[in-house]
Structure formats: structure tokens, C-alpha cells
Amino acid sequence: ESNSYDAVIAGLINLKKTQYDFQIVIRTNVTKKMMQYDMEQFFNEMNDLFGADGRFSFMIRRVFGLPELETASLNDMKELYSIMYQIGLKITTDYRLSYGGNGICYAAKRYHYCIGPDGSVYKCSVQFSNENNQIGSILDPYFDQSKKLEYWEQSTERFREGERICRNCEYYPICAGISCPANIRFDLKKNTCTIYDNYKIVNEQIIIHSNNPSLCLDWDRKGK
């Protein structure tokens, strides 16, 4: 909704006014329908608001798995990234997912939280209706939700069982069996894993950015 969009942009503008040292990736989720709109104007607006501040970077990702929304093509993504490069936006890609340990979901990390526009605190940015994901509010500095935090962190039997299932997987050094804590709890018997979707995204990013020299330089600079 437009109100939530305005709230997010207002929050980012307030952050830009601070002197804090942080890194924020502004991610735009793309569907085929969005290609009908003036995305160049949108990215120009993002550049006007945040492009000069090195603490902000940008990325786009295709929306999958929703039957009512047609998935954007790789050519669509190339077209959008071409616009972003031409504008001069600082672009972040998903290739860092291939680093050791980087496939561990942020929700499983003790000091990682998601903050909603109204100040609500979550661990997961997907399961908002899950009671264990409703941690508290930054407006209440005294909230104690340690039991809810245990649900997401790596200390319970469900994580150890997930580790036993995942130990022989080729991607285990990257995600340690915790690519999605929610899947470990809800879909353990189905052995559902999101890591393959993540690496499909990595492969796509390589294809999309393969002809861009700035990405190649960034990759080489990090020894990857």
C-alpha cells in the first residue's frame, strides 16, 4: 500500500540524516507487470534520494511462486539493471551467498532483527502472522521475549535434527543446515530446503551481470 511505502521512504530519509555507520540495501521485488511502468523514473527517484550516500545500495529480485503474478524474465532483469547502471546507482548482488556461512538465514542469528514501519520487532521478514515472530516493539525498551528468540536461534533439538538431515549436502558448509529456520520447524518431515532457490538466484545474478565490468572488478577485489 502507498502508506507503507511512504512510511518506509520517510524512515530511510531520517536514517540518511544521521551520522551512523550502517549499510542498507534497498531491494525492489519485480514482477512481469512492473515492466509496464516507468521503472527508469522510479530508479531516478531512488538515486535522487539516496544515490549520493554510500551507505545505501540497491538490488532487484524476481518474485517467484505466486500464481497470480507472472514472473519477470531474465531479459527483464537485464533491462532493469542496465537502467540502474546507467543512472549510476550503487548495486549489490547476491553472489556473496556463496561465501562460507553466508547461507545461514538472518532470522537464526542472535542479533539480527527486522523492524516494521510501526516499530514492531520481528526475526523473520516473511512469517509476520507467526506468533513466535512477533518479538516486541522498539517503542518498549523493556520487552523480554527470550523464549520466542529461542524458536529462531540455533540451540534447540529441531536445529540438531535439521543438521543431521543436511550434513551430507554439498551446500552444508555455506548454510550449516539453517538456510530457513521456519522450514526446519514446519517442514522437517518434507525436508524442505530453500538453499537451492538461493543458488538459482546466484546463478541468475551471474548471468545478468556477466557483461558489467564493475561487478567483475568487485568480485576480483574480494578474491572471488
N, C-alpha and C positions, 0 to 999 in steps of 0.2 A: 504494500500500500504506500501511497505517496507520503503519508505522515511518518511512517517508519523510515523511509528513505531520507526525508528531511531531518529526522532526528539523528540518524547515523552521520549524515554530512555535517550537521551542526557540531556533533561530538568530535569529529575529525578536525574540524576547523579550530575548535577550542584546544585540542591537543597540539595543533600546529603553532598555536600562540605560546606554548610553554617552551622551556629550555631543557626539558627532559631528554635523556638519551634513550631512544627507542627505535624499533623498526616495525613498520606497519605495511602489510601487503594488502592492497585494495583489489579484491578479486571480483570479477564480473562473470556470473554464470550465464552461458549463452545457449539459446535455442535457435532453431531454424527461423522461427517467426521474427526474432530480433533483427535478422538481416534485412527486414523490410524497412527498418527505421534508420535514421541518420546517426549511425554509430560514430562517425567522424566528429560530429558536433558534441556527442557525449564525451569522447576522449579528449577533445579540446577543452571542454569544461573541467575535466579532471586535471588536465595539465595546468590550466589557469589557477586552479585552487591549490594543487599540491605538487606540481611538477618541479618547482624550484627548491623544494625541501627534500634533501637527500634521505630523510628518514622514511619517506613514503616510496613504495614501488608498486607495480601494477602487474596483474596477470589475468588471463581469461581461461575458463574451463567449460567444456561442453557438458550439458545436462543429459544424463543417461537415465534409463529405467522408468520414465514416466510416459505411459502410452498416449496420454492426451497432448504431449509436447513432442513435436518432431525434432530429432537430434540434428544439430548443425553438422555439416560435413567438414572434413579436414581442409578442403579448399576454402570454406567459410572462415575457418580459424586462421589460415594463412593470410587471407584478405584482411581480417581484423588486426592481426599482429603487424602486417605491413603498414597499416594506418598508424598504429601505435609507434612503430619505429620511426616513421616519417615525422610524426609530431615531436618525437624526442623524449617520450616517456621512459622512465627507468623501469625495465621489465625484469620480473622474477619468473623463473621457470621451475618445473617440478623435478628436474634431474637430480636434485640433492636427495630425493627419496632413495636413491641407490647407495647412499653412504651407509656404513655400518651403524645400526641403531636408529637410523632416521625413519624407519618404517613403523616405529612404535607410536601408537596413537597419542596425541596430546592429552586426551582425557585420562590416560593411565599415568600421567606424570604429576607428581605431587603438587608442584607449584604452578600449574597451568590451569587457567580458568577462562571461561567465556563470560563477558559482561554484556547484558542486554541493554537496549536504549533506556529502559526504565531503572537501571541499576541492579537488576536481578543477576545473580551469580549462578552459572552452570559449569559443569565439567565438559559436557558433550554439546556440540553445536547442531545436533540433529534431533535427539530424543527429548525435546522440550516437555512433552507430556509425561515423561517418566518421573515419578515422584523422587527417586533417588538422584535425579539430575537437577532437582530444584534445591540448590545448596543454601541460598540465602540472598542477601542484598548488601551491596556496598554502603547503603544508607544505614545499615545496622551493624556497627563495628564489633558487636559482642556476640554475633551468632556463632554457635558451635555445632557443626554438622559432621563431626568426625566419623560417625557410623555411615553416613552417606558417602563420605570420601573413601572409606574402605571398599565400598562397592566398585569403585573405579580403579583403585590402586593395586599394586602387584603383590598382595600379601595373602590372598585367600586361596582356598582349595580350588576354586574354579580356574584360577590362573595356572596353578600347578598342573591341573588336568589338561588344560589347553596346551601347556608346554609339552606334555608327554605326547600329545597328538601331533604337534608341529615339529618336534625335534629333528626329524629326518627330512624336512622340507629344504629345498635348495635356497629359499629366501629366509630361513631361520636366523642367520647372522644379522639380517637387516631389521627384522621386526620383532625378534625374540618371542614369537608366538602371540604378540599383543598388537596386531595391526588394527583390531577393533575390539575393545573391551565389551561392548554391548553384544557383539556376536558371540563372544565366549560365553556370556551368561545365557543368552536367549536361544542360540542355535548350536550349542555344543554337539548335540547328537547328529545334526546335519553336517557338522564340520564345515560350516560356512566361513569363508575367508575373503577378506577384501583386498589382500595384498596383490592378487592377480589383477584386479581392476586398477590398483595404483600403478602397476608396472605397464599396463596398457596405456595409461596416461603418460608415463615417462617415454615410452616408445613414440607416442604421438608427438610429444614435445620435441623430440629429436628430429622427427620428420619435418615438423612445422618450422623449426628454427635452423635447420641444417645449412641454409644458404646465407645466414646472417653472421657476418664476421665478428660482431660484438659478443655474441654468445660463445663463439669458438674461443675468443680471447679470454672470456671469463672462465670458461671450462679449463683452458690450459693453465691459467693463473692459479687455479686451485689444484692442479696436478691430476685432473680427471679427464 
